[in-house]
Every structure is written in structure tokens, then in C-alpha cells.
């Protein structure tokens, strides 16, 4: 096992926000900037700040997080929110932060995969034969961001489909986004909870076979609602960090 580097505590919205949601930690895992935080919509801040544009998103989560929300420009015009930071943390929620990433040009393709359903991955846009086929969004009435009717969408993707797609392109800027509820959920039975190691191994298999990401974001899924059992979240976080660090420290 490769030793995990010491993290740095970073502040986003000040002490009042941190008392509510907890610390945000920054690691360098295999030389890749890696952020661990709550709630999941905080990922949008790091993508906005660190990601090359446009990037591909690899979203490892038990939820797609593609709920419709209003665009940043619409919110600026109609509310007192002025900065993208405020928008990401006070307006967008943990289930709607991906649509703004598409609309702002941060990402143009999203692969969504859950180890609970290994033959049911999907993608908005896709990498096909070494070419990026982007998803397309638009803003409709009341500022809502939606996908264009003819925006490419693919279903029933497997781990091997994702490996094939990611391996078909020589230079790929992508974001690895992980929610810990991809490995253990709050409603899992005792038997299901014991299978988290197998689910982590699935993602280890995937990451060993695709290029290194430019950025990693990891959500603990504890606030404002808990999607991972609180008594297991620290153990789960440590296991996922060890796996990611082990994969990319060797690449």
C-alpha cells in the first residue's frame, strides 16, 4: 500500500458554512489535485476553477445528479446572487450541479456509472472511435438548462464499454468525480454493506485501464442529507482514497 499524503484544509465559504458541512480537504494523489468535501454540488467550484475546458466527466455515483436547474446568468439577473461561488453553493443543489457544468462549457460529455448496476451505465455525449461527440444543452423559459432534443444519449454501458471509449483517444482531459454512495448506501442491508469492497474493486479495475484524470473530486454524501451510513463513512472514504492513490501513484 502506498502511503496517503497529508491533506491540506481549504476554506470555501467561511467558518459558518464549514460548521454546517465540515472541512474540505485537498490531496495530491499521484500528483493529481484531489478534493474531498460535502455537499456534492461543491464539486462544481473545483471543476470551474481547475478543469480544462471542455472536459469529459466520469461520474461514479449511485445517482445521475442531472436535475434541471437555472443557469448562472439567469440567477444573476433575478436574484441577489452575484458570484459563481455563491451560485454553486447556495442555489445549485447536490442533485443539479452537472447541468450548469455543461452549460458553462466546463464539460461536454458525461459518463455516469454505478457499481450497483454495472451493466446500466449511460452517457450524455460520448467518445466514439477516438472522437468526442459532445452533448448539447440550451436554456428554456425561466432560465432552465436542459439537453437539446437531439443531444446524443447512450444507455446500458458496461465497464468495458467505458474502458474502450476512454482508451480510444490519445490525449483526454477528464474529471473523475466520485460519490461515496456508489459503494455503500444508507438503505443497504447488512449483507449489502459488506459488499463495498467489491464495488471499490470494480472502480479500481476501471481506473487501472484508462488514462489519468486531470482532477478528482470526492463527495462524502453526509450533508445536508446522509446517503452513506455515518458510522461507515470514514472507513469508506479511507478505502476509496487508498484505492485512487494506489492506482494513480503507479501510472
C-alpha positions as CSV (number, residue, x, y, z in Angstrom):
1,X,0.0,0.0,0.0
2,X,1.3,3.5,-0.9
3,X,1.1,5.9,2.0
4,X,-1.5,8.6,1.6
5,X,-0.1,12.1,1.6
6,X,-1.1,14.6,4.2
7,X,-4.2,16.7,3.1
8,X,-4.5,20.5,3.2
9,X,-7.6,22.0,4.7
10,X,-9.1,24.7,2.4
11,X,-11.8,27.2,3.1
12,X,-14.6,27.9,0.6
13,X,-17.4,30.0,2.1
14,X,-16.0,30.7,5.6
15,X,-16.4,29.3,9.1
16,X,-20.2,29.4,9.3
17,X,-20.6,27.2,6.2
18,X,-17.9,24.8,7.4
19,X,-19.5,24.4,10.8
20,X,-22.6,23.2,8.9
21,X,-21.0,21.0,6.3
22,X,-17.5,20.1,7.6
23,X,-14.0,20.5,6.2
24,X,-12.9,20.5,2.6
25,X,-9.6,18.6,2.1
26,X,-7.2,18.8,-0.7
27,X,-4.8,16.0,-1.5
28,X,-2.3,15.3,-4.3
29,X,-2.9,11.7,-5.3
30,X,-0.3,10.5,-7.7
31,X,0.3,14.2,-8.5
32,X,-3.4,14.8,-9.3
33,X,-5.3,17.6,-7.4
34,X,-8.0,15.7,-5.4
35,X,-10.7,17.3,-3.2
36,X,-12.9,15.7,-0.6
37,X,-15.9,17.6,0.6
38,X,-19.6,17.9,1.3
39,X,-22.1,18.6,-0.2
40,X,-21.6,17.2,-3.7
41,X,-22.5,20.4,-5.5
42,X,-19.2,21.8,-4.2
43,X,-17.6,19.8,-7.0
44,X,-18.8,22.5,-9.4
45,X,-16.5,25.0,-7.8
46,X,-13.4,22.9,-8.3
47,X,-14.4,22.0,-11.9
48,X,-14.9,25.7,-12.6
49,X,-11.5,26.6,-11.1
50,X,-9.2,23.7,-12.1
51,X,-10.6,21.8,-15.2
52,X,-9.5,22.4,-18.7
53,X,-12.5,23.3,-20.9
54,X,-14.3,21.4,-22.2
55,X,-13.6,18.2,-20.3
56,X,-15.1,14.8,-20.2
57,X,-16.7,13.9,-16.8
58,X,-16.6,10.4,-15.4
59,X,-19.2,10.4,-12.7
60,X,-19.1,7.4,-10.3
61,X,-22.3,7.7,-8.2
62,X,-25.5,5.9,-7.4
63,X,-27.4,9.0,-8.7
64,X,-27.0,10.8,-12.0
65,X,-27.3,14.4,-10.5
66,X,-28.6,15.8,-13.7
67,X,-31.7,17.5,-12.3
68,X,-32.8,20.6,-14.2
69,X,-31.8,24.0,-12.7
70,X,-31.5,27.6,-13.7
71,X,-28.4,29.0,-15.5
72,X,-25.9,31.2,-13.7
73,X,-26.7,34.2,-15.9
74,X,-30.4,33.8,-15.2
75,X,-29.9,33.6,-11.5
76,X,-27.6,36.7,-11.5
77,X,-30.4,38.6,-13.3
78,X,-33.2,37.5,-11.0
79,X,-31.7,37.1,-7.5
80,X,-29.1,38.8,-5.3
81,X,-26.5,36.1,-6.1
82,X,-23.6,37.7,-7.9
83,X,-20.7,35.2,-8.0
84,X,-20.3,31.7,-9.4
85,X,-19.2,30.5,-5.9
86,X,-22.5,31.7,-4.4
87,X,-24.4,30.2,-7.3
88,X,-22.7,26.8,-6.9
89,X,-23.1,26.6,-3.1
90,X,-26.4,28.5,-2.4
91,X,-28.5,28.0,-5.5
92,X,-27.5,24.7,-7.2
93,X,-28.1,21.6,-5.0
94,X,-26.4,18.2,-4.8
95,X,-28.7,16.7,-7.5
96,X,-28.5,19.5,-10.0
97,X,-24.8,20.6,-10.3
98,X,-24.0,18.8,-13.5
99,X,-26.3,20.7,-15.8
100,X,-24.6,24.0,-15.1
101,X,-21.2,22.4,-15.8
102,X,-22.5,21.5,-19.3
103,X,-24.0,25.0,-19.8
104,X,-20.9,26.8,-18.7
105,X,-18.7,24.8,-21.0
106,X,-16.8,23.1,-18.2
107,X,-17.8,19.6,-19.6
108,X,-19.1,18.5,-22.9
109,X,-19.5,14.7,-22.2
110,X,-20.6,12.9,-19.1
111,X,-20.3,9.2,-18.3
112,X,-22.4,8.1,-15.3
113,X,-21.7,4.7,-13.7
114,X,-22.8,2.9,-10.5
115,X,-21.2,-0.3,-9.3
116,X,-24.7,-1.3,-8.1
117,X,-25.8,-1.5,-11.7
118,X,-22.6,-2.5,-13.7
119,X,-24.5,-3.0,-16.9
120,X,-26.6,0.1,-16.8
121,X,-24.1,3.0,-17.2
122,X,-25.0,5.8,-19.5
123,X,-23.5,8.9,-21.2
124,X,-24.6,12.3,-22.4
125,X,-22.4,12.6,-25.4
126,X,-19.7,10.0,-25.9
127,X,-16.2,9.2,-27.1
128,X,-16.7,7.2,-30.3
129,X,-13.8,5.9,-32.4
130,X,-11.4,8.3,-30.8
131,X,-13.6,11.4,-31.4
132,X,-15.5,13.3,-28.7
133,X,-19.2,13.6,-29.7
134,X,-20.5,16.3,-27.3
135,X,-23.8,16.6,-25.6
136,X,-25.8,19.8,-26.3
137,X,-27.8,22.0,-23.9
138,X,-30.0,25.0,-24.1
139,X,-31.7,27.4,-21.8
140,X,-35.5,27.4,-22.0
141,X,-38.2,29.5,-20.2
142,X,-37.5,30.6,-16.7
143,X,-33.8,30.0,-17.2
144,X,-33.9,26.2,-17.0
145,X,-30.9,24.3,-18.5
146,X,-32.0,21.2,-20.5
147,X,-30.4,18.9,-23.1
148,X,-31.3,19.6,-26.7
149,X,-33.8,17.0,-28.1
150,X,-31.2,15.6,-30.4
151,X,-28.3,15.6,-27.9
152,X,-26.6,12.2,-28.1
153,X,-27.5,9.9,-25.2
154,X,-26.4,6.3,-24.7
155,X,-27.6,3.6,-22.2
156,X,-26.6,0.2,-20.9
157,X,-22.9,1.0,-20.9
158,X,-20.6,-1.5,-19.1
159,X,-17.2,-1.0,-17.5
160,X,-15.6,-2.4,-20.6
161,X,-17.6,0.0,-22.8
162,X,-16.2,2.9,-20.8
163,X,-12.7,1.4,-20.9
164,X,-12.9,1.1,-24.7
165,X,-14.1,4.6,-25.1
166,X,-11.5,6.2,-22.8
167,X,-8.7,4.2,-24.3
168,X,-9.6,5.2,-27.9
169,X,-8.4,8.7,-27.6
170,X,-4.7,9.6,-27.2
171,X,-5.0,12.8,-25.1
172,X,-8.1,13.1,-22.9
173,X,-8.8,15.8,-20.4
174,X,-11.3,14.3,-18.0
175,X,-12.6,14.8,-14.4
176,X,-13.0,11.8,-12.1
177,X,-16.0,12.5,-9.8
178,X,-16.8,10.0,-7.1
179,X,-19.7,10.0,-4.6
180,X,-19.1,7.5,-1.7
181,X,-22.7,6.4,-2.0
182,X,-21.6,4.5,-5.1
183,X,-20.1,1.9,-2.8
184,X,-22.5,1.9,0.2
185,X,-25.9,3.3,0.6
186,X,-27.9,4.4,3.7
187,X,-30.6,1.8,2.9
188,X,-28.3,-1.2,2.2
189,X,-28.9,-4.3,4.2
190,X,-26.1,-5.6,6.4
191,X,-25.2,-8.1,3.7
192,X,-25.1,-5.3,1.0
193,X,-22.9,-3.1,3.2
194,X,-20.3,-5.8,3.3
195,X,-20.0,-5.7,-0.5
196,X,-18.5,-2.2,-0.6
197,X,-15.0,-3.7,-1.1
198,X,-16.2,-5.5,-4.3
199,X,-17.7,-2.2,-5.6
200,X,-14.4,-0.4,-4.9
201,X,-12.6,-3.2,-6.8
202,X,-14.8,-2.6,-9.8
203,X,-13.7,1.0,-10.0
204,X,-10.1,0.1,-9.4
205,X,-10.4,-2.3,-12.4
206,X,-11.7,0.6,-14.5
207,X,-9.1,3.2,-13.4
208,X,-6.2,0.9,-14.0
209,X,-7.3,0.6,-17.6
210,X,-7.9,4.2,-18.6
211,X,-5.7,7.4,-18.7
212,X,-5.0,9.5,-15.6
213,X,-7.6,12.3,-14.9
214,X,-6.6,15.9,-14.6
215,X,-8.8,16.4,-11.5
216,X,-10.5,14.2,-8.9
217,X,-13.5,15.3,-6.7
218,X,-14.9,13.0,-4.0
219,X,-18.2,13.7,-2.1
220,X,-18.8,12.2,1.3
221,X,-22.6,12.3,1.0
222,X,-23.2,13.3,4.6
223,X,-24.7,16.8,4.3
224,X,-27.3,18.2,4.1
225,X,-28.7,14.6,4.0
226,X,-26.8,11.4,4.6
227,X,-26.7,8.9,1.7
228,X,-23.9,6.9,3.3
229,X,-24.2,5.4,6.8
230,X,-22.5,7.8,9.2
231,X,-20.8,5.0,11.1
232,X,-19.1,3.8,7.9
233,X,-18.3,7.0,6.0
234,X,-14.7,7.5,7.4
235,X,-13.8,3.9,6.7
236,X,-15.3,4.1,3.2
237,X,-13.5,7.4,2.5
238,X,-10.2,6.0,3.6
239,X,-10.7,2.9,1.4
240,X,-11.5,4.9,-1.7
241,X,-8.6,7.3,-1.2
242,X,-6.2,4.4,-0.8
243,X,-7.5,2.8,-4.0
244,X,-7.3,6.0,-6.0
245,X,-3.8,6.8,-4.6
246,X,-2.6,3.3,-5.3
247,X,-3.8,3.4,-8.9
248,X,-2.5,6.8,-9.9
249,X,0.8,6.7,-8.0
250,X,1.8,3.8,-10.2
251,X,0.7,5.4,-13.5
